[in-house]
Amino acid sequence: MDFSEVVKNRYSCKKFSGKKVEKEKLDRILAAGQAAPTAKNLQEQHIYVIPVSYTHLTLPTSDL
């Protein structure tokens, strides 16, 4: 699948099942995020993985 197909076939999921994501899948997602380019590779990346049991906590807004 080339990039234009990916863009045309993308979708946004707004409903979450609450089902736990397998560690292997999460590791692949995080690796892809780390490899993704930023603007001239100058922008910092902050990736947060929040387990369901911690959803009541609030992230600091200065880091977002």
Buried (B, 14 or more C-beta within 10 A) or exposed (E): EEEEEEEEEEEEEEEEEEEEEEEEEEEEEEEEEEEEEEEEEEEEEEEEEEEEEEEEEEEEEEEE
